Amino acid sequence: MNNINSKILILFLIGLFSTIALADTCFNIDSLQWRTSGSKMMLNGVEIRVQGIAWFGLETDSFSPGGLQQTSVEALLDILVNQNFNALRLPFSIDMILNDRWPSKINYGLNPGLQGKTALQVLDYIVAASAARGILAIPEQHRFDASAYIPDLWYSDSCIVNPSGQCVTYTEQMTIDTWVSLVNRYKTYWNIWALDIKNEPHGRATWGTGNLATDWNQAFQRISNAILSRTTFPGVFFIEGIENNANAICSYEVGNWWGGNMSPAQCFPVSLAQPNRHVYAPHTFCGSVYQQPYFGASNFPSNMANIWNQHFGFLKTNDEPIIMGEWGCKNNDTKNNQWTDTFTKYLGSTSIKNHLFFSLNPDSLDTDSILNGDYKTINQQVVNYIKQINTQPTKFTKVGNQICLGNIQNQSSSSTSDSDSSSFDDNDDQDGGTVTPTTGSTSGASTTGSQSSTTGSQSSTTGSQSSTTGSPSTTGSQSSTGSQTSTTGSQSSTTGSPSTTGSQSSTTGSQSSTTGSQSSTTTSGTTTSGSTTTTTTTGSSTTGTPTNKITIQQQLSSSWIQNGQTWAVYNAFLTNVGSTPIANLKLKVIDSSPAPIEAWSAFMPSQSDATYWIPQTWALPLQPNQPVNFGYKIVSTAPIQFQAIIV
């Protein structure tokens, strides 16, 4: 009897000690204050370490997160937890927030909790399911409209036709109002940690020149301060870099990525109305996204540390708040392997521990993912090199009305039953992210990179395609920087110069256009179809001599009736299937095909002769087996017919 009482007393003391030990690392859910201190990320005065990943697709015209035809939200989030990811970057378009857009690429048998939900409500669901699992959420404004490429500035110069056929001009005030609406919508969710205000500024964007129309640093301050003044947002604000900053002081001008050039911050640091609220979030990639000149240097990769120091590394040296906002590489050759190995070691040597990998989607053309193409199994090679960066990311656990730092599920009987659930109730938004389970989740699957490109414009509805042309960007989505993503899984690629966020996507992991599920779906008057047209042409030189072969696969992304006419969006996937590089290439329109209403990404109609479509500068030379994407909108039921011409 005495022995039993002694055991009870010991267990009581252990429980009491556990409660005391956790008291200093648990915070009331209503009093969370996410801040910075020097280069560190903080929660209520305690340092946190963030290891995150991007999951694109909602920002594209499929309005669907990648992979939900193959698996469930719960399964993917459980993979992230099991692989020690504690943050999720979620791109969106302003149009998606302001209007009822309907997903077209979700298997509702696997995701019954998403049935009948708009794209915005799907985002709600993901945020809630992430909160239940201790995953921070980072909304990211990727583009204005699902059919528009990643804009260089934070406003549009002219109107953009949205999926409803309305021509909308996106002003700075509209950007602010959208952010305020989104922040207020999620004010009861503890896990909205950071706002990524604009994806990959580039082109005309400047920093510190004094030009209010193009200075991104000033625009970031205006937008962020407006959000602070109109909401109770407790978190931090991400500011990405720019591309080039011609003729400006304190700006490194060699091989900048979209969103990657932070060098002007040395002379023009950011300062918000409230201190310790901004975080510099540069982007960087390897040669699989774009062949920067320094990748060809004789001393590569030992030259890279100096390049990174000039682009963004000085921020850590100066004890400024920094997180790698987006980075990735497809480790498909020796130089790319060297880049990845050198970069992960560089982050370790500079103690830059906070980072967001690109991406969860394994359909990327030019970056790896933590998942294999099935969206279920782990790409162990990628996971292994990511683990070298941050061996101990912070564990967030919701216990009752508290958020605790550390894994405490087995230390307290008060942990809530909602911690493993992920169903979002649109009418129940007062629980800080409490959800109820709807499907069994699987663990252990991971998903790997997906690059999205940045100029490319529209993204396809079949997978969630994103692409980007133009300069160095890489995050999925049509505006997504980088390059193009594909349609089956939601592939995003970053071929466009050095940007990497994705925009138009092309499909199945490699060069075929996506199948995803090819049945037509009618959503709110918009029909999306997976039909694919493939054209194989033998490019001929101006002398008529047959040369390399080109394949062009065209995927119907979406179609709708407007003013009695059928409109359609096509994503095209062009590949050099010959054995030698093609230095010059253009496409000729044949069979009296209709003129496009809009075009984007790698090939566009020539201004002098629209019969010929010419490549963006980054698209050539076209290497053997190298794919590039482009897309267009037409008033027609059939795609444009092209013939490849080698000049």
C-alpha positions in Angstrom: 0.0 0.0 0.0 2.8 2.4 0.9 4.6 1.4 -2.3 1.5 2.2 -4.4 1.1 5.6 -2.7 4.8 6.3 -3.3 4.4 5.6 -7.0 1.3 7.8 -7.2 3.2 10.6 -5.5 6.2 10.2 -7.9 3.9 10.3 -10.9 2.1 13.4 -9.5 5.5 15.1 -9.0 6.6 14.2 -12.5 3.4 15.6 -13.9 3.8 18.8 -11.8 7.4 19.2 -12.9 6.5 18.7 -16.5 3.9 21.5 -16.2 6.4 23.8 -14.6 9.1 22.9 -17.2 6.7 23.8 -20.0 5.4 27.0 -18.5 8.3 29.1 -19.9 7.7 27.8 -23.4 3.9 27.9 -23.7 2.0 31.0 -24.6 -1.7 31.9 -24.6 -3.0 31.7 -28.1 -4.5 35.2 -27.9 -1.2 36.8 -27.0 1.2 35.5 -29.6 3.7 38.1 -30.9 5.9 37.0 -33.8 8.8 39.3 -34.1 12.5 39.5 -35.1 15.6 40.2 -33.0 18.6 40.9 -35.2 18.7 38.1 -37.6 16.6 35.8 -35.4 12.9 34.9 -35.6 11.1 35.2 -32.3 7.9 34.2 -30.6 7.2 36.2 -27.4 10.9 36.7 -26.9 11.9 33.1 -27.6 13.9 32.2 -30.7 12.3 29.9 -33.2 13.7 28.2 -36.2 11.7 27.8 -39.3 12.0 25.1 -42.0 9.2 25.6 -44.6 8.2 24.6 -48.0 6.0 26.1 -50.8 2.8 24.4 -52.0 1.5 26.0 -55.2 -1.6 25.5 -57.3 -4.3 27.7 -55.8 -3.0 30.7 -57.6 -3.4 29.0 -61.0 -6.5 28.7 -63.1 -7.2 25.2 -61.8 -7.6 26.9 -58.4 -6.4 23.7 -56.8 -3.4 22.9 -54.7 -1.1 20.4 -56.5 -1.5 16.7 -55.8 -5.0 16.6 -54.5 -6.0 14.3 -57.3 -3.6 11.7 -55.9 -3.7 12.2 -52.2 -5.3 14.2 -49.4 -4.6 17.5 -47.6 -4.1 15.6 -44.4 -1.7 13.1 -45.9 0.5 15.8 -47.3 0.6 17.8 -44.1 1.4 14.8 -42.1 4.3 14.2 -44.3 5.6 17.7 -43.6 5.3 17.1 -39.9 7.1 13.8 -40.2 9.9 15.4 -42.2 10.3 18.2 -39.7 8.8 21.0 -41.8 7.0 23.6 -39.6 5.9 26.2 -42.2 3.9 26.2 -45.4 4.1 29.0 -48.0 0.7 29.2 -49.8 0.6 31.3 -53.0 -2.7 33.0 -54.1 -4.0 35.4 -56.6 -5.9 38.6 -55.7 -8.7 37.5 -58.0 -9.0 34.2 -56.0 -9.5 36.1 -52.8 -12.0 38.6 -54.2 -14.2 36.2 -56.2 -15.8 32.8 -55.9 -13.5 30.6 -57.9 -14.0 26.8 -58.0 -11.3 24.2 -57.9 -11.1 21.8 -60.9 -8.4 19.4 -59.9 -9.4 17.7 -56.6 -10.3 14.1 -56.0 -13.2 14.5 -53.5 -13.2 10.8 -52.7 -9.8 11.4 -51.1 -10.7 14.9 -49.9 -14.4 14.8 -48.8 -13.8 17.8 -46.6 -13.2 20.0 -49.6 -16.4 19.0 -51.4 -18.5 22.1 -52.3 -15.8 24.5 -51.3 -14.5 27.5 -53.3 -10.8 28.0 -53.8 -10.7 30.5 -50.9 -12.5 28.0 -48.6 -9.9 25.3 -49.7 -7.3 27.8 -48.5 -9.2 28.1 -45.2 -9.2 24.4 -44.8 -5.5 24.1 -45.4 -4.7 26.9 -42.9 -6.9 25.2 -40.3 -5.4 21.7 -40.9 -1.9 23.2 -40.7 -2.8 24.9 -37.4 -3.9 21.6 -36.0 -0.6 20.1 -36.8 1.6 22.9 -35.6 2.5 24.2 -39.1 2.9 27.9 -39.6 1.1 29.4 -42.7 2.6 32.0 -44.9 0.1 33.5 -47.5 1.9 34.8 -50.5 0.5 37.1 -53.2 1.8 35.5 -56.3 -0.1 37.2 -59.1 -3.1 39.3 -59.7 -5.2 36.9 -61.7 -4.9 33.2 -62.6 -4.5 34.0 -66.2 -1.8 36.7 -65.7 1.9 36.2 -65.4 3.9 37.3 -62.4 3.8 41.0 -62.6 7.1 42.9 -62.1 5.4 45.6 -59.9 2.8 45.5 -57.2 0.1 47.0 -59.4 -1.0 46.6 -63.0 -0.6 49.3 -65.7 -3.7 48.1 -67.6 -6.7 45.9 -67.0 -6.5 42.1 -67.0 -9.4 40.0 -68.1 -10.4 37.7 -65.2 -12.2 34.3 -65.5 -15.5 36.0 -65.4 -14.6 38.1 -68.5 -14.2 41.3 -66.5 -11.3 43.6 -67.2 -9.8 44.6 -63.9 -6.9 47.0 -63.2 -5.2 46.1 -60.0 -4.1 49.1 -58.0 -1.9 49.4 -55.0 -5.1 50.1 -52.9 -6.7 46.9 -54.2 -3.6 45.0 -53.1 -3.8 46.5 -49.6 -7.5 45.9 -49.4 -7.1 42.2 -50.4 -4.4 41.7 -47.7 -6.6 43.4 -45.1 -9.5 41.2 -46.0 -7.4 38.0 -45.8 -5.7 38.9 -42.5 -9.1 39.7 -40.9 -10.5 36.4 -42.2 -7.7 34.5 -40.4 -7.4 36.6 -37.3 -8.5 33.7 -35.1 -5.9 31.4 -36.5 -2.8 31.3 -34.4 -0.5 30.0 -37.2 -0.6 32.9 -39.7 3.0 33.8 -39.0 4.1 35.9 -42.0 2.7 37.6 -45.0 4.8 37.4 -48.2 3.6 40.7 -49.7 4.6 40.3 -53.3 6.2 37.5 -55.2 9.4 38.2 -57.1 9.6 41.9 -58.1 11.6 42.2 -61.2 11.9 44.1 -64.5 11.0 47.7 -63.8 11.1 47.3 -60.0 13.7 49.4 -58.3 15.0 49.9 -54.7 16.1 53.2 -53.3 16.0 55.3 -56.5 13.3 57.7 -55.2 10.8 56.8 -57.9 7.5 56.1 -56.1 6.1 54.3 -59.2 8.9 51.6 -59.2 10.7 51.6 -55.8 9.6 48.3 -54.3 11.1 49.1 -50.8 8.8 52.1 -50.4 5.8 50.2 -51.7 6.5 47.4 -49.3 6.5 49.8 -46.4 3.3 51.5 -47.5 1.4 48.2 -47.9 2.7 46.6 -44.7 2.1 49.8 -42.6 -1.5 49.9 -44.0 -2.1 46.3 -43.0 -0.7 47.1 -39.5 -3.0 50.1 -39.2 -6.2 48.3 -40.2 -5.7 44.9 -38.6 -4.4 43.3 -35.4 -2.0 41.0 -37.3 0.6 39.8 -34.8 3.1 38.5 -37.3 5.9 39.6 -39.6 6.1 40.8 -43.2 8.3 39.3 -45.9 10.0 41.6 -48.4 11.6 39.8 -51.4 14.4 41.4 -53.4 14.3 42.8 -56.9 16.0 41.8 -60.0 18.3 44.6 -61.4 18.5 48.1 -60.2 20.1 49.9 -63.1 22.3 52.9 -62.4 21.4 52.8 -58.7 23.9 52.9 -55.9 24.5 49.9 -53.7 23.2 47.4 -56.2 24.9 44.3 -57.4 24.2 43.9 -61.1 25.4 40.5 -62.1 23.1 37.5 -62.4 20.3 38.5 -60.1 17.2 36.3 -59.7 13.7 37.7 -59.6 13.1 38.5 -56.0 16.8 37.7 -55.3 18.7 41.0 -55.3 18.9 42.4 -51.7 22.0 44.4 -52.2 20.2 47.8 -52.3 19.1 47.2 -48.6 22.7 48.0 -47.6 22.0 51.6 -48.3 18.2 51.7 -48.1 17.1 49.4 -45.3 13.5 48.8 -44.7 11.7 50.3 -41.7 8.1 49.7 -40.7 5.9 51.8 -38.4 6.3 49.0 -35.8 9.9 47.7 -35.2 11.0 44.1 -35.6 8.2 43.3 -38.0 10.0 42.9 -41.4 12.0 39.9 -42.7 14.2 40.0 -45.8 13.2 36.9 -47.9 15.5 36.5 -51.0 15.2 33.9 -53.7 18.0 31.9 -55.3 18.4 28.9 -57.6 20.9 26.7 -59.5 21.5 26.3 -63.2 18.5 24.0 -63.7 16.4 27.1 -63.4 18.6 29.5 -65.4 22.2 29.4 -66.5 23.6 32.5 -64.7 27.0 33.6 -66.0 28.8 32.7 -62.7 27.8 29.1 -63.1 30.2 28.9 -66.0 33.2 30.4 -64.1 36.4 28.4 -64.0 36.3 28.5 -60.2 32.7 27.3 -59.8 31.4 26.4 -57.2 34.0 28.0 -55.0 33.0 31.4 -56.4 29.4 31.1 -55.2 29.9 32.2 -51.6 31.0 35.6 -52.7 28.0 35.8 -55.1 25.6 34.9 -52.3 27.2 37.3 -49.9 26.7 40.2 -52.3 23.1 39.1 -53.1 21.9 38.5 -49.6 24.5 37.1 -47.2 25.5 40.5 -46.0 22.2 40.7 -44.2 23.2 37.9 -41.8 26.6 39.5 -41.3 24.9 42.7 -40.4 22.5 40.9 -38.1 19.4 41.8 -40.2 16.3 39.5 -40.2 16.6 37.0 -43.1 14.9 33.9 -44.2 15.6 32.2 -47.6 12.2 32.9 -49.0 12.6 30.4 -51.9 15.4 28.2 -53.2 15.6 25.0 -55.1 17.5 23.0 -57.7 17.1 20.0 -59.9 20.0 17.8 -59.1 20.3 16.2 -62.5 23.9 16.8 -63.4 27.3 17.3 -61.7 27.2 21.1 -61.6 23.8 21.2 -60.1 24.8 18.7 -57.5 27.8 20.8 -56.7 25.6 23.9 -56.4 23.3 22.2 -53.9 26.1 20.8 -51.8 27.9 24.2 -51.8 24.7 26.1 -51.0 23.6 23.9 -48.0 27.1 24.2 -46.6 27.0 28.0 -47.1 23.8 28.3 -45.1 25.4 26.3 -42.4 28.6 28.3 -42.3 26.7 31.6 -42.2 24.1 30.3 -39.7 21.2 31.1 -42.0 18.9 28.4 -40.6 15.5 29.7 -41.6 14.4 28.8 -45.1 11.5 27.9 -47.3 12.3 25.2 -49.9 10.6 25.2 -53.3 8.6 23.1 -53.4 6.2 20.4 -52.1 4.9 19.8 -55.7 7.0 17.1 -57.4 5.9 18.1 -60.9 8.5 20.9 -61.2 10.5 20.9 -64.4 13.6 22.6 -62.9 13.6 22.0 -59.2 13.5 18.9 -57.0 10.8 18.1 -54.4 10.8 16.3 -51.1 8.3 13.9 -52.8 8.4 11.5 -55.6 5.9 11.9 -58.5 3.2 9.9 -56.7 2.8 12.7 -54.0 3.1 10.0 -51.4 6.7 8.6 -51.1 9.8 10.5 -50.0 12.6 11.6 -52.2 15.2 10.8 -49.7 18.1 12.5 -51.5 16.3 15.8 -51.3 15.3 15.3 -47.7 18.8 14.4 -46.7 20.4 17.6 -48.0 17.6 19.8 -46.5 18.3 18.2 -43.2 21.8 19.6 -43.3 20.5 23.2 -43.1 18.3 23.0 -40.0 18.6 20.0 -37.8 16.3 21.3 -35.1 13.4 23.3 -36.5 11.0 24.5 -33.8 8.1 22.2 -32.9 4.8 24.0 -32.3 2.1 22.2 -30.4 -1.4 23.5 -29.5 -2.4 22.4 -26.0 -5.8 23.8 -25.0 -5.6 27.5 -25.4 -1.8 27.6 -25.6 0.9 27.2 -28.2 3.9 25.4 -26.8 7.4 25.1 -28.2 8.6 21.5 -28.2 7.0 18.0 -28.6 4.7 17.7 -25.6 1.9 15.4 -26.8 3.0 12.7 -24.2 3.5 15.2 -21.4 0.1 16.6 -20.9 -3.4 15.0 -20.7 -4.8 18.4 -21.7 -3.8 18.2 -25.3 -6.9 18.7 -27.5 -8.5 16.1 -29.7 -8.3 18.4 -32.6 -4.5 18.2 -32.9 -4.7 15.6 -35.6 -7.7 16.7 -37.5 -8.0 18.8 -40.6 -11.6 19.5 -41.6 -12.5 23.2 -41.8 -16.0 24.4 -40.9 -16.7 27.6 -42.6 -19.0 28.7 -39.7 -16.6 27.8 -36.9 -13.8 30.3 -37.0 -13.4 31.1 -33.3 -11.2 28.2 -32.3 -7.8 29.3 -33.6 -7.7 26.5 -36.1 -9.5 23.7 -34.4 -10.6 21.1 -36.9 -12.3 17.8 -36.9 -11.0 14.8 -38.8 -12.5 13.8 -42.1 -10.1 11.3 -43.6 -7.3 9.1 -42.4 -4.0 10.6 -43.1 -0.9 8.9 -44.2 2.6 9.8 -43.1 5.9 9.4 -44.6 5.2 10.7 -48.0 6.9 13.7 -49.2 6.7 15.8 -52.3 9.4 17.5 -54.2 10.1 20.8 -55.7 8.2 22.3 -58.3 9.4 25.3 -59.9 7.2 27.9 -61.2 8.2 30.4 -63.4 7.7 34.0 -63.4 6.9 35.6 -66.5 4.9 33.0 -68.0 1.5 33.9 -67.6 -1.4 31.7 -67.3 -1.6 28.5 -65.4 -3.5 25.6 -66.6 -6.5 24.0 -64.9 -5.4 20.5 -65.3 -2.7 20.2 -62.9 -2.1 23.6 -61.7 0.4 24.6 -64.0 2.7 27.5 -63.5 5.4 29.0 -65.5 7.5 32.0 -65.9 9.4 33.5 -68.6 11.4 36.4 -68.6 13.8 36.6 -65.9 15.0 34.7 -62.9 12.0 33.7 -61.0 10.7 30.4 -59.8 7.6 29.8 -57.9 4.7 27.9 -59.2 1.8 29.7 -60.7 1.4 31.5 -63.7 2.7 34.3 -62.3 4.6 32.1 -60.3 8.0 33.1 -61.1 10.3 30.9 -62.7 9.0 29.0 -65.4 6.1 26.9 -66.2 4.4 24.3 -64.2 2.6 21.4 -65.6 -0.8 20.3 -65.5 -1.0 16.9 -64.2 0.3 17.2 -60.8 0.5 20.8 -60.8 3.8 21.2 -62.2 5.6 24.4 -62.0 8.9 25.3 -63.5 11.3 28.2 -63.5 12.9 28.4 -66.7 12.4 32.0 -67.2 15.5 33.7 -66.4 16.5 33.7 -62.8 13.2 33.8 -61.3 11.5 30.8 -59.8 8.0 31.0 -59.0 6.1 29.4 -61.6 3.3 30.3 -63.7 2.2 28.2 -66.5 2.5 24.6 -65.9 3.0 21.7 -68.1 2.6 18.3 -67.0 3.6 15.1 -65.8 7.0 15.4 -64.4 8.7 15.4 -67.5 7.7 16.3 -70.9 4.3 15.1 -71.4 1.3 17.2 -70.8 -0.7 16.3 -67.9 -3.4 13.9 -67.6 -4.3 14.4 -64.1 -7.7 13.3 -64.6 -8.9 14.1 -67.9 -12.5 14.2 -67.5 -14.2 17.6 -68.1 -15.5 19.4 -65.1 -18.0 22.2 -65.2 -17.4 24.8 -62.5 -19.4 28.0 -62.4 -19.8 28.1 -66.1 -16.2 27.3 -66.8 -15.3 24.0 -68.3 -11.8 22.6 -67.9 -10.6 19.7 -69.9 -7.5 17.6 -70.0 -7.6 17.0 -73.8 -4.1 17.2 -75.3 -3.0 17.8 -78.8 0.5 16.7 -79.8 2.3 17.9 -82.9 5.6 16.6 -84.0 7.3 18.7 -86.6 10.7 18.5 -88.3 12.2 21.9 -88.1 13.6 23.1 -91.4 16.3 25.6 -91.9 15.9 28.6 -94.3 17.6 26.5 -96.9 15.1 23.7 -96.5 17.5 21.2 -95.1 15.7 19.0 -92.4 17.2 19.3 -89.0 16.2 18.7 -85.4 12.7 17.5 -84.5 10.4 19.5 -82.3 7.4 18.2 -80.4 4.6 20.6 -79.3 2.1 19.3 -76.9 -0.9 21.5 -76.3 -3.2 21.1 -73.2 -6.7 22.6 -73.0 -6.5 24.4 -69.7 -10.0 25.9 -69.5 -12.9 27.0 -71.7 -16.0 29.1 -71.2 -18.9 30.9 -73.0 -18.7 34.6 -73.2 -21.0 36.8 -75.3 -22.1 33.7 -77.2 -18.5 32.8 -78.1 -16.4 29.9 -76.8 -13.2 31.1 -75.2 -10.3 28.8 -74.4 -6.9 28.8 -72.7 -4.2 26.5 -74.0 -0.9 25.6 -72.4 1.8 24.4 -74.8 4.8 22.3 -74.1 7.6 22.5 -76.7 10.6 20.1 -76.6 13.7 19.6 -78.8 13.8 15.9 -79.3 16.8 16.0 -81.6 20.4 15.4 -80.6 21.9 18.8 -80.9 21.1 22.3 -79.4 18.9 24.7 -81.4 20.3 28.2 -81.4 17.5 29.9 -83.2 13.9 28.8 -83.4 10.5 30.4 -84.2 7.0 29.0 -84.7 4.9 29.6 -87.8 1.1 29.7 -87.4 -0.6 27.4 -90.0 -4.1 26.4 -91.1 -5.6 29.9 -90.7 -5.6 29.5 -86.9 -7.3 32.3 -85.0 -5.2 35.1 -83.5 -4.6 34.9 -79.7 -6.3 37.4 -77.4 -3.4 37.1 -75.0 -0.1 35.1 -75.0 2.6 34.5 -72.4 5.8 32.7 -71.5 8.5 31.2 -73.8 7.0 32.0 -77.3 4.8 35.1 -78.2 3.6 36.5 -81.5 6.0 38.8 -83.2 4.9 42.5 -83.2 6.1 42.9 -86.8 4.5 39.7 -88.2 2.0 37.8 -85.9 2.2 34.8 -88.3 5.5 34.0 -86.5 5.8 33.4 -82.8 9.3 34.2 -81.5 11.1 33.0 -78.3 11.9 35.0 -75.2 15.6 35.5 -74.9 15.9 33.0 -72.1 14.3 30.2 -74.1 17.2 29.7 -76.4 19.4 27.9 -77.2 17.0 24.9 -76.8 19.0 22.0 -75.6 18.2 18.3 -76.5 15.3 17.1 -74.4 14.9 20.5 -72.9 11.2 21.6 -72.6 9.9 25.1 -72.6 6.3 26.3 -72.1 4.1 28.9 -73.5 0.3 29.6 -73.5 -2.4 31.7 -75.0 -6.1 32.6 -74.8 -8.2 32.4 -78.0 -11.8 32.6 -79.2 -12.0 29.2 -80.7 -12.8 25.6 -79.9 -9.5 24.3 -81.4 -5.8 25.1 -80.5 -3.5 27.1 -82.8 -1.6 24.9 -85.2 2.2 25.6 -85.3 5.1 24.6 -87.4 8.6 24.9 -85.9 11.1 26.8 -88.1 14.8 26.7 -87.3 16.3 30.0 -88.5 
